Amino acid sequence: MIITHSAKIFMRTSGLVWRILPYMLVCLLIVLGIAFAACYPLITELSNAGFFSQIASLLGDNFMNVNIADLFNSISDLMVSFGEIVAQNIGLLVPLVIILLLILGLGGSFLIGLSELAIADYLYAYMSSNSRLSFGSCFVRNLKKSAKLQLAKLLVIWPVDLFITACFVGSILLFTIDNAVVTFIAPFVIVLVLTLLISLRQTMFCMWAPCLVVHNGTVFGALRESFRQMGKNFGAIFPRQLVMTIIYIGVNIAVCLFTASVGLLLTIPATVLFAVILGQVAFFHINGLKFYIDENQIISPHKKEEWEQPSALKDII
């Protein structure tokens, strides 16, 4: 029911996508502008070596003619090509690569993440009282707390994201092994590893923002509470996150390939919104909180005692 209720709320609040989209575009322009200015020699070197032409060819070759094995093989070739370009001038380019990763990773995550608490606050008002707030007012009202949350996430979650990225890169590089069996199983390994790790990440942290919005406590207090609730209900949350992660990946890859990446302008903000909704709905369900689906339908989740596993209730009097 969590996914079903999340889908219904998404349909009722899908207008938020049109608020999230311009915000993400502005953040993207700021981050890319800073990255371009700070790493101009690296970008020039990549352009002269034809790296960006390879990316364009990858999209063109897979447009309306997708082969997963060929796609991952092309991405592997891109990574190898990038490494070879950087290796030709290590002294100059390696520091720029590190700076680029920090700007895109830390800066991009921080700026785009500032909208998360605003989305959660908007959803809390809608779900708890069927109220429609302004996304802008939610953003401004929560800006200070949002900054604290995103700084904490850089400390807690960014290492997890680095680990997931490293696993993905390592899986992609399987295609550099000249072995028919490895090449055959590599796509399955890549998708499996990526799906499991992203699902686990989402399960661990999906209720952090909802806890912060609902309880209005401290950032790390909300993290502790979200971990406590996640730990007791991992078996209920993880399978749902797994299903949605498969859908997220499938939809975004398909849209990227079949629309020359244009459709990502809609699917990425929609993915962000649905991910926040899923965490919020899971939080309401776990805590037995009533919430609105629409003005005529109020959901009354099972009480906490009915949701949790019997082993988690042994200390309840």
LUMNU-547135 format. One record per atom (N, C-alpha, C, O): residue in one letter; x, y, z. Coordinates in steps of 0.1 Angstrom, whole numbers, plus 5000, padded with zeros to 4 digits. Last residue first. Layout:
BEGIN
AXYZ
...
END
This chain:
BEGIN
I504849765271
I504049725283
I502549755279
I501649725287
I507349655250
I506149735251
I505249685262
I504949565262
D509349475245
D509549565256
D508349665258
D508349745267
K508649335222
K508749265235
K508949355247
K508549315258
L508349425196
L507349475206
L507549415220
L506749435229
A510049315178
A510249455182
A509349505193
A509549615197
S508949075173
S510249075181
S510549215185
S511249235195
P506749125157
P506549095171
P507749105179
P507749135191
Q507349415136
Q507449275138
Q507249245153
Q507649325161
E504949675132
E506249625135
E506149475137
E505149415139
W502149715127
W503049725116
W504349655119
W504949585111
E500849705151
E500449605141
E501449605129
E501549505122
E501949905166
E501949775171
E501649665161
E502149555162
K501250125150
K502550085151
K502749945156
K503549865151
K498150065133
K498850115144
K500350055144
K500549955137
H497750115098
H497750025110
H498550095121
H499450165118
P496550435086
P497450325086
P497250235099
P496650275109
S494050575071
S494350545085
S495250415086
S494750305086
I493650825048
I494150695051
I494450685065
I495150765071
I490950995034
I491950995045
I492350855048
I491550765049
Q489551155008
Q490051025012
Q491151045022
Q492251105019
N488851394997
N487751305001
N488251175007
N487451095010
E491151534991
E490251605000
E489051505005
E488451535015
D493551264991
D492951384985
D491951434995
D491851395006
I494951155011
I495351124997
I494751234989
I495451284980
Y496051255043
Y495151275032
Y495751225019
Y496951245017
F496651035071
F497051135061
F496051135050
F495351045047
K497450925104
K496450945094
K496951055084
K497651145088
L500150735115
L499650865114
L498650875102
L498950825091
G501750515122
G500350505124
G499650635123
G498650655129
N504450515117
N504050575129
N502550575131
N502050635141
I504550385092
I505250325103
I504750385117
I504650315127
H503050575076
H502550435078
H503250375091
H502550315099
F504750795077
F503350805082
F502750665085
F502150645095
F507050695065
F507050745078
F505650755084
F505550715096
A506050635039
A506550525048
A506650575062
A506250495072
V505550885030
V504450795032
V504850675041
V504050635050
Q508150995029
Q507151055038
Q505950955040
Q505550955052
G509350825010
G509850835024
G508850885034
G508750845045
L507750884988
L507850754993
L508350745007
L507850675016
I508251164985
I506951114988
I506950974994
I506350955004
V510951154977
V510651214989
V509251174994
V509051145006
A510651014952
A511450954963
A511151024977
A511150954987
F509051184938
F508451054942
F509350994953
F508750934962
L510951394934
L509651414941
L509051284946
L508651274958
V512951274919
V513251334932
V511951354940
V511951324952
T511451204896
T512051094904
T512351154918
T512151084928
A510751454886
A509751364891
A510251254900
A509651214909
P513351554880
P512551614891
P511451524896
P511151524908
I513851344859
I514651364871
I513951434882
I513951384894
T511851374840
T511851254848
T512751264860
T512551204870
L512151624828
L510951594835
L511151484845
L510651484856
L514651624817
L514251744823
L512951724831
L512751804841
L514851394803
L515351394817
L514951524824
L514951524837
G514051434777
G513051394787
G513451394801
G512651384810
V516451474765
V515651594767
V514551554778
V514251634786
S518051254757
S518251314771
S517351434774
S517351484785
A516951164734
A518251234734
A518451314746
A519051424746
T514851004740
T514551144738
T515751224737
T515751344738
F515750744744
F514750764734
F514350904731
F513650934722
L517750764764
L518050714751
L517050744740
L517450764729
C516350884786
C517650944781
C517950894767
C518350974759
V514250714789
V513950854785
V515250914779
V515150984769
A515650484798
A514850484786
A514550624780
A514650644768
I516850574821
I517650534810
I516850534797
I517350574787
N514450644836
N515450744833
N516350704821
N516750784813
V513150394838
V512450504832
V513550614828
V513450664816
G515150224852
G514550194839
G513950314831
G514250334819
I515550374876
I516650344866
I516150314852
I516550374843
Y512950374887
Y513650494885
Y514750474874
Y514750554864
I512350094888
I511550174880
I512250304877
I512250354865
I514350014907
I514349954894
I513550034884
I513950054872
T513450164928
T514750194922
T514850134908
T515350194899
M511050044935
M511050184929
M512350214923
M512450294913
V511849804944
V510949804933
V511049944926
V511149954914
L513449884966
L514049814955
L513149814943
L513649834932
Q511550004983
Q512650094977
Q513250024965
Q513650084955
R510149774989
R509549884982
R510549974976
R510350024964
P512149625004
P511549574991
P510849684983
P510949674971
F512649815026
F513649785016
F513049725003
F513349774992
I510449825043
I510849945035
I511649905023
I511449945012
A510149585057
A508949645050
A509349755040
A508649775030
G512649535068
G511949435059
G510749485052
G510449425041
F512949755085
F513749735073
F513149645063
F513149665051
N511849845108
N510949815097
N511749795084
N511149815073
K513849895127
K512649805131
K511849765119
K511049665120
G515450065112
G515949935117
G514849835121
G514949715118
M513850285108
M514250205097
M514750065101
M514349965095
Q513750385134
Q512450335128
Q512850245116
Q512150145113
R516450445138
R515650355148
R514450305141
R514150185142
F516950625118
F517650495118
F516950395127
F516850275124
S515250835126
S515050765113
S515750635112
S515150535107
E516550905149
E515150855150
E514850785137
E514150675137
R518950995140
R518950885149
R517550825150
R517350705150
L518151215124
L518851095118
L518750975127
L518550865122
A517051385142
A516151325132
A516851205126
A516151105122
G519351445156
G518351385163
G517351315154
G516851205156
F520651585136
F521251455139
F520251375148
F520251255149
V518951815135
V519251735123
V519751595126
V519251495121
T516451835160
T517751865155
T518051775143
T517351675141
G512951865153
G514051855162
G515351895155
G515351975146
N510351835141
N510951965142
N512151965153
N512252065161
H508851615135
H509251635149
H509951765152
H509951815163
V508451655107
V507351625116
V507751655130
V506951715138
V511051725096
V509851805094
V508751785104
V508251885110
L512651515104
L513051645108
L511851745106
L511651835115
C511351295093
C511551305108
C511851445112
C511351495122
P511551355065
P510251345072
P510351355087
P509551425093
A514551335063
A513851465061
A512451465067
A512051555074
W514851055069
W515551155076
W514851295075
W514551355086
M513850845055
M512950905065
M513651015073
M513051065083
C515750755037
C514550815032
C513650885042
C512950965038
F518150625045
F518050765047
F516750835042
F516550955043
M518050345040
M518650395052
M518350545055
M518250585067
T516750325015
T516150265027
T516750335040
T515950365049
Q518650444998
Q517350505000
Q516650455013
Q515950535020
R520650255001
R520950395005
R519550465007
R519450525017
L519450024990
L519850025004
L520150165009
L519750205021
S519050114964
S517850074972
S518250074987
S517450124996
I521650134956
I520850254956
I519650234965
I519150314973
L522549864958
L523149974966
L522350094967
L522250154978
L520849734940
L520849694954
L521449804963
L520949834973
T521349864915
T520049864921
T520049834936
T519349904943
L524149814912
L523649954912
L522249954919
L522050044927
V524149534911
V524949604921
V524349744923
V524149784934
L522449484888
L522149424901
L522849504912
L522249544922
V523749614867
V522449654871
V522049604885
V521449674893
I526249474867
I526149614869
I524849664874
I524749734884
V525449204863
V526249244875
V526049394878
V525849434889
F524349224838
F523549174849
F524149214862
F523449264871
P526549304822
P525349394824
P524449354835
P523949434843
A528349074826
A528649204832
A527449294833
A527249364843
I527948834814
I527348854827
I527448994832
I526849034842
F529348864789
F527948824789
F527248854803
F526148904803
T531948934797
T531149034789
T529648994789
T528849084789
V532648694809
V532548814817
V531748924810
V530948984816
V532648524787
V531748494798
V531548624806
V530448654810
A534648634770
A533248624765
A532248604777
A531148664777
N537048864779
N536548734782
N535048724778
N534248814783
D538949094785
D538649024772
D538248884774
D539048784772
I537749354804
I538349214804
I537949144792
I536749134788
T536349584802
T537749584797
T538449454797
T539449434791
F534049534814
F533949524800
F535349534794
F535649504782
L534449594840
L534449454837
L534549434822
L535049334817
L533949864844
L535249824839
L535449674836
L536449634831
I531449864856
I531549894842
I532849854836
I532949804825
S532249794883
S531449704875
S531549734860
S531649644852
G533750024890
G534349894889
G533649794881
G534249714874
V531650214888
V532750224879
V533550094878
V533850044867
F530050114909
F529550124895
F530650124885
F530650064875
C531750144931
C531250004927
C530750004913
C530949914906
A532050414931
A533250334929
A532850194925
A533450134916
T529450494937
T530050534924
T531250444921
T531450404909
I529150384963
I528250344952
I528850374938
I528850294929
F531150544975
F531250394975
F530450334964
F530850254957
L530050794973
L531350764967
L531550614965
L532050574955
D527750764988
D527550784974
D528950764966
D528950714955
V528950735013
V528150625008
V527950644993
V528050544985
P530050995016
P530950875015
P530250755010
P530750675002
W527551135016
W528451155005
W529451035004
W529750994993
I526251095041
I525751025029
I526751025018
I526850935010
V527551255061
V527051115063
V526851035051
V527250925050
L528451495051
L529251425060
L528851285061
L529751195062
L526251575035
L527651565029
L528551485038
L529451415033
K524351575055
K524251475045
K525651465037
K526051355034
A525051805069
A525151685076
A525151565066
A525751465068
L524551995049
L525851975053
L526051845061
L527151785059
Q521751955047
Q522551915035
Q524051905039
Q524751825034
L520852045072
L520651905068
L521551865057
L522051755057
K521652315071
K522252225081
K522052075077
K522951995079
A520052395050
A521452405049
A522152315059
A523152245056
S517552355061
S517952285049
S519452285048
S520052175044
K517452545081
K517552405085
K517952315073
K518552215075
K517452775064
K518552755074
K518652605078
K519752555079
L515052725049
L516452745042
L517552715052
L518452645049
N512452715054
N513252605059
N514752615054
N515452515056
R511352935043
R511052915057
R512052805062
R512452815074
V511952905016
V512553015024
V512452985039
V513453015046
F510452675009
F511952685007
F512552785016
F513552765022
C507852755015
C508452635022
C509952645021
C510652605030
S507552954996
S507552995010
S508152875019
S508852905029
G507852804972
G508752914975
G508752944990
G509852964996
F505552644973
F506852584974
F507952684977
F508852654985
S502852724993
S503752764983
S505052704984
S505652704995
L500552465002
L501452575005
L502152614993
L502152544982
R497552335008
R498452354996
R499252484999
R498752594998
S496452085030
S496752225027
S497652225015
S498552145013
N495651855043
N495151875029
N495352025026
N494552085019
S496951795066
S495751885067
S495151915054
S494252005053
S498951605061
S498351615075
S497151695075
S496251675084
M499551625034
M499151495039
M498451505053
M497551435056
Y500251895031
Y499251835023
Y498751715029
Y497451695030
A502351935050
A501152015051
A499951955043
A498851955047
Y504151745039
Y503551725053
Y502351805055
Y501351765061
L504751855015
L504051725015
L503451705029
L502351645030
Y506152085023
Y504952095014
Y504151965015
Y502951975017
D508351955036
D507452045043
D506052065036
D505052065042
A509551815015
A508951745026
A508051825034
A506951775039
I510352034999
I509351944994
I508751865005
I507551845005
A512152155017
A510952235013
A509952135007
A508752155009
L514051955019
L513251985031
L512052065027
L510952055034
E515051964992
E514451844998
E513551875010
E512451825010
S516452184983
S515052174980
S514352064987
S513052064988
L519052144988
L518352244996
L516852244994
L516152295002
G520151974969
G519551914981
G518852014990
G517951974998
I521352144951
I520052074947
I519352024959
I518152024960
L523552224967
L522552324962
L521252254958
L520152304962
F524851974975
F524352074985
F523252164979
F522252174985
S525351854950
S524551784960
S523951884970
S522851874974
G527052044938
G525852004932
G524851944942
G523651974942
G529252044957
G528452164954
G527152134948
G526152194952
L530051774957
L529751844969
L528851964966
L527751974972
G530151714928
G529651624938
G529151694950
G528051684954
L531151934914
L529951864909
L529351784920
L528151784922
I533451994930
I532452104926
I531052034922
I530052074927
L534751754932
L534351824944
L533251924941
L532251934948
L535351704905
L534551604912
L533951674925
L532851654929
L537051924899
L535751904892
L534851814900
L533651844901
I539151874916
I538351994918
I537051974911
I536052014917
I540051634904
I539651634918
I538751754921
I537751744927
V540751734879
V539751624880
V539151624894
V537951614896
L542851904886
L541551964880
L540451864881
L539251894883
P544851724895
P544251824904
P542851884899
P541951904907
V545151594869
V544651524881
V544051614891
V542951594896
L546251774850
L544851744849
L544351674862
L543151684865
L549051834856
L548051944854
L546651894856
L545851964862
G550251574860
G550551694868
G549551804868
G549151864878
I549351414838
I548851394851
I549051514860
I548151554868
N548751394809
N549251524816
N548851514830
N548051594835
Q547951154802
Q548951214793
Q549551344799
Q550551384796
A545951074819
A547251024822
A548351094813
A549551084817
V543751194808
V544251254820
V545651204823
V546551284827
I543351024786
I543551164784
I544251234796
I545151304795
E542950774799
E544150794790
E544450944788
E545550984787
G540550824813
G541750794820
G542950814812
G543950864817
F538850854791
F539050964800
F540350944808
F541151044810
S538950604780
S539450714772
S539750834781
S540750904779
V537750454800
V539150424796
V539750544789
V540850584791
M535150574799
M535950584811
M537450554808
M538350624813
L534450494773
L534550644776
L535350654789
L536250744789
D534350224775
D535350284766
D535550434769
D536650484768
S532150204792
S533450154797
S534550214788
S535550254793
I530150294776
I530450374788
I531850334793
I532650414797
S530150084757
S530550224753
S530950304765
S531850384764
N529349874774
N530649864768
N531150004763
N532250034764
F526749964779
F527749954790
F529149944785
F530050004791
L525749934753
L525650064760
L526750064771
L527550164772
D526049674747
D526749764739
D526849904746
D527849974745
A524249564766
A525649524766
A526449624759
A527549664763
I521749684758
I522349714771
I523849684772
I524649764777
N520949854730
N521449724734
N522249744747
N523249814747
V518550044713
V519250024726
V519649874727
V518849784725
N517650244694
N518250114691
N519150074702
N520450064701
M516950504699
M515950414694
M516450284690
M515750204683
F520250574702
F518950644700
F518050544693
F518250514681
N522850484703
N521850414711
N520450474710
N519450424716
D524350654687
D524250514684
D523150434691
D522650334686
G523950894701
G523450884687
G523350734683
G522350694677
L525250854725
L523850884725
L523250864711
L522150804710
L527850814715
L527150714723
L525650734723
L524950634722
S528351054702
S528250934694
S527550824702
S526750744696
A528651224724
A527551244714
A527351124705
A526151084702
I530851104736
I529651104743
I528451124733
I527451054734
Q532751164716
Q532451024719
Q531151014727
Q530350924724
S532851434717
S532351374705
S531951224707
S531051174702
F534151464741
F532751504741
F532051444728
F530851424728
F536751374734
F535951304744
F534451334743
F533651244745
G538551484717
G537351424711
G536551344721
G535651264717
A540651624726
A540951484724
A539651404719
A539751284717
N539551874729
N540551854719
N540851704716
N541151664704
S537951824752
S537351854739
S538351834727
S537951784717
L539951774771
L538951664768
L538351694754
L538151604746
E541152024772
E541951904768
E541051794764
E541251724754
T539052184780
T539752214767
T540452084763
T540352044751
I538652084806
I537552074796
I538152094782
I537752024772
L541152144818
L540752004817
L539651994806
L539751904798
P541152434817
P542152354810
P541752204808
P542052144797
Y538752484833
Y538752514819
Y539852444811
Y539652384801
C537852464859
C538552344853
C538652364838
C538552264830
A536652694868
A537752634876
A538552534869
A539652514871
A534652734848
A535652844851
A536852784858
A538052824856
F533152494850
F533852534837
F534952644840
F536052634834
A532252504876
A533152394872
A533952434859
A535052404858
I530652734876
I531852734884
I532852624880
I534052644880
G528752634857
G529552764854
G530752764863
G531852804858
L527752414870
L528452394857
L529352514854
L530452504849
V526452544892
V527552444894
V528352424881
V529652424882
I524652704878
I525552764887
I526752674889
I527952714888
L523152524863
L523852624856
L524952684865
L526052714861
L522052374885
L522952304875
L523752414867
L524952384865
C520452564897
C521552504905
C522552444895
C523752454897
V518652604876
V519452714881
V520652664888
V521752704886
L517552344874
L518252404863
L519152514867
L520252534863
M516252324899
M517352234896
M518152284884
M519352274884
Y514252524896
Y515252534907
Y516452444904
Y517652484905
P512752424875
P513552544873
P514652564884
P515652614882
L511852174888
L512652174875
L513452304874
L514652304872
I510252224910
I511552164912
I512452184900
I513652204901
R507952324898
R508652414907
R510152364909
R511052434910
W507052114883
W507352244876
W507952344885
W508452444880
V506651924903
V507651904893
V508052034886
V509252054883
L504352004916
L505652044922
L506852024912
L507852084914
G502251894903
G502652024899
G503952074905
G504552164900
S501751654916
S502751654905
S503151794900
S504151814893
T500151594936
T501051694939
T502151714927
T503151774929
R498551384927
R497851504933
R498851614935
R498351734935
M500451194920
M499551244910
M498851374914
M498651464906
F501551144945
F502351204935
F501451264924
F501751374919
I499451024958
I499851154963
I500751224952
I500651344950
K499450784943
K498250874943
K498651014948
K498151104942
A502050684949
A501650714935
A500450804935
A500450904927
S501750634977
S502750734972
S502450774957
S502550894954
H499850434977
H499550564983
H500450674978
H500050784976
T501450234964
T500150284959
T499750414964
T499350504956
I503550204982
I503850254968
I502550304962
I502550404955
I502150125005
I502950245005
I503250294991
I503150414989
M500849885000
M500050005000
M500950135000
M500450234996
END
